[in-house]
């Protein structure tokens, strides 16, 4: 159960430890405070930079390839379809993702 008492003030040793952690963090990453500022309406920079923007032609090509893959799997006899699905999902897709990331300098 949660304790309902108000939090106690930090003692000298705890305050010194927090100050040292703060100094060490600022030494290692001087821009951290700016990136984590809490200004309302200010979007956190890492959120803006997650992933890389894709071109529409890449998105369309991937969607067409997925549709073709689905059509082939439906067309194949069930035992062969299972083998193809496992091969594609466990080998081709991960290898393709690694190669794509490596080519774009994200790996």
NUNU-816815 format. One record per residue (C-alpha): x, y, z; residue in three letters; residue number from 1. Coordinates in Angstrom, 3 decimals. Each point is the difference from the previous one (the first is absolute). Example, Ala and Ser with C-alpha at 12.3 -4.5 7.8 and 13.67 -1.06 7.14 Angstrom:
# NUNU-816815
- px/py/pz/resn/resi
- 12.300/-4.500/7.800/ALA/1
- 1.370/3.440/-0.660/SER/2
***
This chain:
# NUNU-816815
- px/py/pz/resn/resi
- 0.000/0.000/0.000/UNK/1
- 1.237/3.522/-0.720/UNK/2
- 1.218/2.079/2.880/UNK/3
- -2.273/3.035/0.573/UNK/4
- 2.582/1.978/1.979/UNK/5
- 1.478/3.114/-1.613/UNK/6
- 3.525/-0.494/-1.362/UNK/7
- 2.816/0.813/2.381/UNK/8
- 2.631/2.605/-0.917/UNK/9
- 3.295/-1.345/-1.317/UNK/10
- 2.951/-0.050/2.368/UNK/11
- 3.449/1.451/-0.780/UNK/12
- 1.443/-3.268/-1.308/UNK/13
- -2.928/-0.545/-2.372/UNK/14
- 0.205/3.592/-1.257/UNK/15
- 3.758/-0.360/-0.659/UNK/16
- -0.596/-3.276/-1.871/UNK/17
- -2.662/1.606/-2.197/UNK/18
- 2.249/2.990/-0.726/UNK/19
- 2.860/-2.307/-1.000/UNK/20
- -2.304/-2.003/-2.282/UNK/21
- -1.190/3.256/-1.566/UNK/22
- 3.565/1.280/-0.527/UNK/23
- 1.138/-3.321/-1.481/UNK/24
- -2.988/-0.091/-2.350/UNK/25
- 0.614/3.569/-1.167/UNK/26
- 3.692/-0.788/-0.588/UNK/27
- -0.843/-3.045/-2.120/UNK/28
- -2.901/1.606/-1.884/UNK/29
- -0.128/3.813/0.238/UNK/30
- -3.065/0.251/-2.253/UNK/31
- -2.137/-2.392/2.062/UNK/32
- -1.774/2.711/1.996/UNK/33
- -0.999/1.801/-3.192/UNK/34
- -1.264/-3.181/-1.646/UNK/35
- -2.055/-0.936/3.051/UNK/36
- -1.420/3.429/0.778/UNK/37
- -3.650/0.013/0.953/UNK/38
- -1.211/3.015/-1.946/UNK/39
- -3.628/-0.510/-0.956/UNK/40
- -0.428/-0.461/-3.733/UNK/41
- 3.698/-0.715/-0.488/UNK/42
- 0.337/-3.403/-1.601/UNK/43
- 2.753/-2.157/1.435/UNK/44
- 2.723/-0.234/-2.675/UNK/45
- 0.481/-3.781/0.066/UNK/46
- -3.723/-0.411/-0.737/UNK/47
- 0.423/2.119/-3.131/UNK/48
- 2.974/-2.063/-1.105/UNK/49
- -1.312/-3.517/0.439/UNK/50
- 0.467/-1.907/-3.229/UNK/51
- 0.667/1.585/-3.341/UNK/52
- -2.565/1.388/-2.412/UNK/53
- -0.859/-2.341/-2.861/UNK/54
- -0.693/0.983/-3.570/UNK/55
- -3.491/-0.752/-1.314/UNK/56
- 1.379/-2.211/-2.739/UNK/57
- 1.698/-2.184/2.629/UNK/58
- -3.262/-0.293/1.953/UNK/59
- -1.942/-0.874/-3.168/UNK/60
- 2.631/-2.556/-1.040/UNK/61
- -0.103/-1.686/3.410/UNK/62
- -3.808/-0.105/-0.017/UNK/63
- -0.059/-1.507/-3.501/UNK/64
- 2.600/-2.568/1.011/UNK/65
- -2.079/-0.896/3.082/UNK/66
- -3.120/-0.414/-2.141/UNK/67
- 1.905/-2.196/-2.456/UNK/68
- 1.365/-2.057/2.898/UNK/69
- -3.520/-0.472/1.375/UNK/70
- -1.298/-1.079/-3.404/UNK/71
- 2.815/-2.531/-0.419/UNK/72
- -0.578/-1.453/3.480/UNK/73
- -3.738/-0.374/-0.673/UNK/74
- 0.689/-1.615/-3.380/UNK/75
- 2.480/-2.592/1.367/UNK/76
- -1.092/-3.362/1.452/UNK/77
- -0.148/0.158/3.838/UNK/78
- 3.164/-2.013/0.838/UNK/79
- 2.079/2.025/-2.461/UNK/80
- -1.638/3.259/1.128/UNK/81
- 1.089/-0.651/3.597/UNK/82
- 3.588/-0.599/-1.132/UNK/83
- -0.004/3.166/-2.093/UNK/84
- -1.487/2.101/2.818/UNK/85
- 2.528/-1.279/2.545/UNK/86
- 2.892/0.479/-2.420/UNK/87
- -1.020/3.518/-0.895/UNK/88
- -0.875/1.103/3.542/UNK/89
- 2.964/-1.603/1.744/UNK/90
- 2.711/0.513/-2.628/UNK/91
- -0.764/2.413/-2.818/UNK/92
- -1.711/2.770/1.989/UNK/93
- 2.657/0.256/2.756/UNK/94
- 2.863/-0.173/-2.517/UNK/95
- -1.710/2.616/-2.157/UNK/96
- -0.484/2.317/2.992/UNK/97
- 3.635/-0.329/1.053/UNK/98
- 1.238/0.665/-3.532/UNK/99
- -2.350/2.984/-0.389/UNK/100
- 1.135/1.510/3.314/UNK/101
- 3.657/-0.607/-0.832/UNK/102
- -0.406/1.630/-3.422/UNK/103
- -1.663/3.072/1.531/UNK/104
- 2.652/0.326/2.705/UNK/105
- -2.333/-0.784/2.889/UNK/106
- 1.826/-3.106/1.132/UNK/107
***
